[in-house]
Amino acid sequence: MKKIIILTLLIANIYLILGCNFNQNKEIIAEQTIGELSRIVLINTSSEPSFKFITDLESKSTMPKWAPDKSNFAYISVNNNKKNLWISDSKGTQLEVVNYNDREISNFEWAPNSKEIAVEFIENSDEGNIFLYSLSLKSFLPITRPEKNAKLGSWSPDSEWIVYNIDDSIYLSNPKGVNEIFITKGKEPKWSPNGEYLIFNRIENEIQSLWIYKNIDKVVKNTGKNVKDTDYFGEVLHESEKVNISEYEWAYGGNKILYINNHENNKEIYILDVKSKDIERLTNNKVDENNIVWSEKYRSILFISNAHNNSDIYQMKPDGSSQEIILNSKDSFASLDW
């Protein structure tokens, strides 16, 4: 009997922990736009959506992003007429502004370990513009060199490497070292969660196509060694379909890619299998969808749609079914994360 009671309590505790994690990860952090202003909103969808306003409308706040472990989130907000990075705990109760030499920030990406952030500043001729910020040390470490204006891409899944582009070239760098390795021509590189691929875009004749670079993990393993097949620069993912890709994200841990095709000026959501290159269309309407967010744990997709004349938040299953509106409002939402 004692063993049964202990087992019952153990199972109950497991369900309690899983339930807490589920509710925590069901919170959406979003940018709500009202006219020309915007504010950061924490939305709890565990029951009826409830709002917590993290910032007010006295300044413009944008680009909210959860840390991978959901312990913190960060966003960009204007302070003293400059864009600064703000970091908050998961409840939005403890706010910290992050600044380096009074420089203005343009982009940032959480490391998968949730302990560091890659920060992209506006170009400065005296020093590089991408830095590594440590949450524990509260210090900055330069990643790129002064003479280059880099655009931040993403992290490797082990938090050991960063990809970024300078002009139309993609580079690989270890943020705590000195290596800078040319990968290929392209922009906006995103490293797959399984560590095998990079996806990126190339623009030709004003049309943006989606490309993949396979076996990026082998490039990392061969750092400092002679690498064969150096003429490999990736493969286009749409060989026959007409596309103009405006947005893309990894899905299923790196086996599929979510993307938005803006062909014929109508933004619709698709999913593509990396190996077979099979494509499924997930939305089909006459309005634009954007800001796709993949939730691997819950096997669902969050996105913003203009279906009802406002940029409302929707959710659907990975096959496009069970589409439902999570939040409709007279105001609009410009970006979100969960």
C-alpha positions as a printed NumPy array, in Angstrom:
array([[  0.   ,   0.   ,   0.   ],
       [  2.832,   2.392,   0.883],
       [  4.479,   1.701,  -2.499],
       [  1.193,   2.417,  -4.287],
       [  0.777,   5.72 ,  -2.438],
       [  4.367,   6.746,  -3.24 ],
       [  3.909,   5.793,  -6.902],
       [  0.63 ,   7.711,  -7.071],
       [  2.253,  10.814,  -5.591],
       [  5.174,  10.501,  -8.01 ],
       [  2.85 ,  10.302, -11.013],
       [  0.836,  13.243,  -9.701],
       [  3.996,  15.309,  -9.336],
       [  5.082,  14.437, -12.87 ],
       [  1.737,  15.574, -14.247],
       [  1.942,  18.729, -12.155],
       [  5.414,  19.539, -13.519],
       [  4.359,  18.807, -17.092],
       [  1.265,  20.919, -16.632],
       [  3.297,  23.843, -15.311],
       [  5.722,  23.592, -18.219],
       [  2.838,  23.425, -20.684],
       [  1.186,  26.533, -19.271],
       [  4.473,  28.377, -19.192],
       [  5.19 ,  27.579, -22.843],
       [  1.663,  28.564, -23.869],
       [  2.473,  32.193, -23.076],
       [  2.935,  34.295, -26.18 ],
       [  5.165,  37.337, -26.156],
       [  4.018,  39.74 , -28.861],
       [  4.476,  43.193, -30.321],
       [  1.147,  44.996, -30.4  ],
       [  0.957,  47.938, -32.794],
       [ -1.341,  50.902, -32.292],
       [ -0.9  ,  53.462, -35.044],
       [  2.794,  54.263, -35.32 ],
       [  3.54 ,  53.051, -31.788],
       [  4.042,  49.563, -30.442],
       [  4.334,  47.832, -27.069],
       [  5.322,  44.412, -25.776],
       [  2.477,  42.245, -24.493],
       [  2.588,  38.938, -22.613],
       [ -0.445,  36.856, -23.564],
       [ -1.521,  33.816, -21.526],
       [ -3.567,  31.402, -23.654],
       [ -4.007,  28.591, -21.102],
       [ -7.648,  29.596, -20.671],
       [ -9.057,  32.832, -22.039],
       [ -6.308,  35.096, -23.368],
       [ -5.169,  37.503, -20.666],
       [ -2.845,  40.447, -21.25 ],
       [  0.108,  41.795, -19.34 ],
       [  1.62 ,  44.929, -20.818],
       [  5.411,  44.848, -20.437],
       [  5.993,  48.259, -22.006],
       [  3.77 ,  51.278, -22.563],
       [  3.063,  53.376, -25.628],
       [  5.402,  56.201, -24.696],
       [  8.103,  54.565, -26.822],
       [  8.29 ,  51.98 , -29.575],
       [  9.164,  48.415, -28.515],
       [  9.737,  45.625, -31.046],
       [ 11.065,  42.118, -31.777],
       [ 10.159,  40.162, -28.591],
       [ 11.913,  36.769, -28.373],
       [ 11.814,  34.057, -25.718],
       [ 15.02 ,  32.484, -24.449],
       [ 14.981,  28.804, -25.51 ],
       [ 14.464,  27.637, -21.91 ],
       [ 11.637,  30.21 , -21.444],
       [ 13.302,  31.622, -18.32 ],
       [ 13.657,  35.08 , -19.904],
       [ 12.592,  37.059, -22.91 ],
       [ 14.188,  40.035, -24.63 ],
       [ 13.074,  42.85 , -26.913],
       [ 14.27 ,  46.095, -28.462],
       [ 12.956,  49.387, -27.115],
       [ 13.794,  53.02 , -27.701],
       [ 15.536,  54.722, -24.795],
       [ 16.955,  58.265, -25.077],
       [ 16.189,  58.191, -28.818],
       [ 18.268,  55.018, -29.291],
       [ 17.291,  51.385, -29.671],
       [ 18.477,  49.319, -26.704],
       [ 18.145,  45.669, -25.749],
       [ 15.954,  44.863, -22.755],
       [ 15.91 ,  41.533, -20.92 ],
       [ 13.086,  40.412, -18.642],
       [ 12.287,  37.409, -16.484],
       [  9.501,  35.117, -17.719],
       [  6.798,  37.088, -15.889],
       [  7.888,  40.506, -17.082],
       [  8.541,  41.721, -13.537],
       [ 12.312,  42.282, -13.618],
       [ 13.597,  44.398, -16.481],
       [ 17.239,  45.04 , -17.358],
       [ 18.541,  47.292, -20.108],
       [ 21.654,  46.078, -21.929],
       [ 23.929,  48.654, -23.505],
       [ 27.464,  48.779, -24.873],
       [ 29.275,  52.114, -25.362],
       [ 25.922,  53.809, -25.974],
       [ 25.597,  52.019, -29.328],
       [ 22.261,  51.448, -31.022],
       [ 21.067,  47.874, -31.492],
       [ 19.477,  46.542, -34.681],
       [ 19.033,  42.784, -34.03 ],
       [ 19.736,  39.971, -31.552],
       [ 19.529,  36.175, -31.255],
       [ 19.385,  34.015, -28.108],
       [ 21.965,  31.228, -27.872],
       [ 20.384,  27.757, -27.537],
       [ 21.914,  27.52 , -24.047],
       [ 19.841,  30.598, -23.019],
       [ 22.947,  32.002, -21.28 ],
       [ 24.21 ,  34.255, -24.06 ],
       [ 22.857,  36.583, -26.723],
       [ 24.41 ,  37.532, -30.044],
       [ 23.816,  41.26 , -30.466],
       [ 24.007,  43.193, -33.732],
       [ 24.661,  46.921, -33.408],
       [ 24.421,  49.592, -36.063],
       [ 27.732,  49.903, -37.935],
       [ 30.585,  51.757, -36.28 ],
       [ 33.91 ,  52.295, -38.061],
       [ 35.911,  51.94 , -34.831],
       [ 34.865,  48.37 , -33.965],
       [ 32.835,  45.412, -35.201],
       [ 29.058,  45.386, -34.97 ],
       [ 28.243,  41.844, -33.737],
       [ 29.03 ,  41.063, -30.105],
       [ 28.482,  38.214, -27.655],
       [ 26.651,  39.211, -24.469],
       [ 26.875,  37.005, -21.368],
       [ 23.857,  37.151, -19.041],
       [ 25.862,  35.953, -16.042],
       [ 28.943,  38.147, -16.561],
       [ 26.969,  41.066, -18.023],
       [ 29.83 ,  41.651, -20.434],
       [ 30.336,  42.013, -24.194],
       [ 32.833,  40.175, -26.394],
       [ 33.413,  41.288, -30.033],
       [ 32.761,  38.699, -32.747],
       [ 33.201,  40.593, -36.021],
       [ 36.011,  42.928, -37.074],
       [ 35.757,  46.744, -37.384],
       [ 36.04 ,  46.997, -41.144],
       [ 33.018,  44.767, -41.819],
       [ 29.311,  45.513, -41.424],
       [ 27.763,  42.123, -40.628],
       [ 24.122,  41.001, -40.484],
       [ 23.35 ,  38.47 , -37.781],
       [ 22.111,  35.027, -38.821],
       [ 21.71 ,  32.329, -36.163],
       [ 23.446,  29.997, -33.713],
       [ 24.497,  26.39 , -34.087],
       [ 22.384,  24.118, -31.821],
       [ 25.342,  23.525, -29.474],
       [ 25.821,  27.302, -28.95 ],
       [ 29.411,  27.035, -30.225],
       [ 29.125,  28.79 , -33.613],
       [ 27.351,  31.723, -35.22 ],
       [ 26.552,  32.33 , -38.876],
       [ 26.13 ,  35.808, -40.341],
       [ 26.46 ,  37.525, -43.685],
       [ 28.636,  40.384, -44.873],
       [ 27.268,  41.888, -48.084],
       [ 26.073,  38.778, -49.955],
       [ 28.471,  36.261, -48.36 ],
       [ 27.756,  33.934, -45.422],
       [ 30.42 ,  33.336, -42.78 ],
       [ 30.821,  30.939, -39.873],
       [ 32.524,  32.073, -36.656],
       [ 33.146,  30.744, -33.155],
       [ 32.133,  33.687, -30.924],
       [ 34.845,  33.074, -28.324],
       [ 37.613,  32.429, -30.855],
       [ 39.114,  33.951, -33.992],
       [ 37.964,  31.678, -36.836],
       [ 35.909,  33.247, -39.616],
       [ 35.099,  30.758, -42.381],
       [ 33.451,  31.625, -45.701],
       [ 30.554,  29.263, -46.412],
       [ 28.675,  30.429, -49.5  ],
       [ 26.908,  33.296, -51.201],
       [ 23.575,  34.272, -49.666],
       [ 21.784,  36.071, -46.854],
       [ 19.818,  35.417, -43.643],
       [ 21.32 ,  32.002, -42.789],
       [ 19.484,  29.804, -40.269],
       [ 21.143,  26.747, -38.73 ],
       [ 18.955,  23.647, -38.401],
       [ 18.181,  22.364, -34.866],
       [ 19.733,  18.982, -35.771],
       [ 23.004,  20.709, -36.736],
       [ 23.135,  19.34 , -40.3  ],
       [ 21.931,  22.161, -42.55 ],
       [ 21.884,  25.865, -43.223],
       [ 19.012,  27.486, -45.063],
       [ 19.483,  30.915, -46.596],
       [ 18.177,  33.059, -49.425],
       [ 19.515,  34.446, -52.635],
       [ 17.954,  37.205, -54.703],
       [ 18.015,  37.051, -58.485],
       [ 15.979,  39.361, -60.722],
       [ 14.285,  40.744, -57.589],
       [ 12.971,  37.267, -56.724],
       [ 14.045,  35.72 , -53.416],
       [ 14.671,  31.969, -53.554],
       [ 15.388,  29.532, -50.715],
       [ 18.628,  27.51 , -50.636],
       [ 20.062,  24.803, -48.414],
       [ 23.656,  24.039, -47.501],
       [ 23.992,  20.401, -46.479],
       [ 26.492,  18.834, -44.079],
       [ 27.373,  22.099, -42.36 ],
       [ 28.386,  19.933, -39.379],
       [ 31.266,  18.547, -41.469],
       [ 32.554,  22.068, -42.1  ],
       [ 32.683,  22.616, -38.344],
       [ 34.455,  19.288, -37.731],
       [ 37.057,  20.09 , -40.401],
       [ 37.891,  23.58 , -39.124],
       [ 41.607,  24.176, -39.687],
       [ 41.943,  21.186, -42.029],
       [ 42.002,  20.852, -45.794],
       [ 38.434,  20.349, -46.985],
       [ 37.629,  18.667, -50.282],
       [ 34.72 ,  19.651, -52.566],
       [ 35.233,  23.32 , -51.805],
       [ 33.175,  24.218, -54.88 ],
       [ 29.935,  23.229, -53.13 ],
       [ 27.821,  26.338, -52.446],
       [ 24.446,  24.836, -51.634],
       [ 21.334,  23.722, -53.518],
       [ 18.179,  25.587, -54.457],
       [ 15.097,  24.077, -52.803],
       [ 12.533,  25.117, -55.418],
       [ 13.737,  23.926, -58.791],
       [ 10.489,  24.228, -60.743],
       [  7.983,  26.081, -58.537],
       [  7.633,  29.833, -58.862],
       [  8.452,  31.374, -55.51 ],
       [  9.304,  34.638, -53.836],
       [ 10.171,  33.645, -50.264],
       [  9.525,  36.339, -47.67 ],
       [ 10.027,  34.345, -44.446],
       [ 11.226,  30.897, -43.329],
       [ 11.727,  28.823, -40.18 ],
       [ 12.889,  25.324, -39.307],
       [ 10.307,  22.687, -38.292],
       [ 10.425,  19.131, -36.909],
       [ 13.919,  19.618, -35.513],
       [ 15.42 ,  20.349, -38.912],
       [ 13.674,  17.823, -41.161],
       [ 11.227,  20.312, -42.666],
       [ 11.066,  24.02 , -43.4  ],
       [  8.128,  26.355, -42.843],
       [  8.091,  29.274, -45.228],
       [  5.903,  31.993, -46.684],
       [  5.678,  32.31 , -50.441],
       [  4.809,  35.793, -51.67 ],
       [  4.381,  34.716, -55.284],
       [  1.768,  36.88 , -57.053],
       [  1.737,  39.231, -54.042],
       [ -0.203,  36.836, -51.81 ],
       [  1.66 ,  35.589, -48.728],
       [  0.697,  31.97 , -47.957],
       [  2.25 ,  29.371, -45.62 ],
       [  3.913,  26.2  , -46.931],
       [  5.957,  23.356, -45.458],
       [  8.758,  21.593, -47.337],
       [ 10.456,  18.265, -46.592],
       [ 14.238,  18.69 , -46.725],
       [ 15.063,  15.249, -48.151],
       [ 12.159,  14.595, -50.534],
       [ 11.513,  18.276, -51.336],
       [  7.783,  17.516, -51.153],
       [  5.714,  20.642, -50.536],
       [  2.383,  21.12 , -48.768],
       [  0.372,  24.315, -48.837],
       [ -1.064,  25.054, -45.382],
       [ -3.109,  28.223, -45.973],
       [ -5.19 ,  29.219, -48.985],
       [ -6.889,  32.598, -49.046],
       [ -6.714,  36.08 , -50.524],
       [ -5.039,  37.808, -47.568],
       [ -1.493,  37.797, -46.208],
       [ -0.098,  35.498, -43.511],
       [  3.208,  36.247, -41.802],
       [  5.31 ,  35.872, -38.661],
       [  5.264,  32.076, -38.616],
       [  6.467,  30.477, -35.377],
       [  7.   ,  26.734, -35.022],
       [  6.484,  25.021, -31.682],
       [  8.257,  21.683, -31.951],
       [  7.147,  20.424, -28.523],
       [  3.464,  21.029, -29.132],
       [  3.528,  20.209, -32.849],
       [  1.689,  23.347, -33.911],
       [  2.202,  26.6  , -35.797],
       [  1.484,  30.134, -34.677],
       [  1.057,  32.878, -37.25 ],
       [ -0.455,  36.288, -37.936],
       [ -3.173,  36.747, -40.56 ],
       [ -5.062,  39.716, -41.999],
       [ -8.172,  37.605, -42.601],
       [-10.437,  40.011, -40.707],
       [ -8.766,  43.297, -41.654],
       [ -6.532,  43.191, -38.556],
       [ -3.27 ,  41.344, -37.957],
       [ -4.721,  38.723, -35.601],
       [ -3.   ,  35.703, -34.033],
       [ -3.925,  32.209, -35.25 ],
       [ -2.862,  28.647, -34.511],
       [ -2.995,  25.497, -36.651],
       [ -1.682,  21.959, -36.822],
       [  1.392,  21.198, -38.991],
       [ -0.808,  19.896, -41.834],
       [ -2.803,  23.138, -41.935],
       [ -5.849,  21.689, -40.196],
       [ -7.636,  22.916, -37.042],
       [ -6.992,  26.546, -37.823],
       [ -8.316,  28.711, -34.996],
       [ -8.034,  32.307, -33.963],
       [ -6.294,  32.767, -30.624],
       [ -6.664,  36.5  , -30.382],
       [ -8.548,  39.031, -32.444],
       [ -8.325,  42.692, -31.623],
       [ -9.06 ,  46.087, -33.105],
       [ -5.3  ,  46.589, -32.854],
       [ -2.694,  44.596, -34.778],
       [  0.274,  42.393, -33.922],
       [  3.548,  42.82 , -35.777],
       [  5.725,  40.04 , -34.328],
       [  5.399,  37.254, -31.788],
       [  7.121,  34.281, -30.152],
       [  6.107,  31.426, -27.863]])
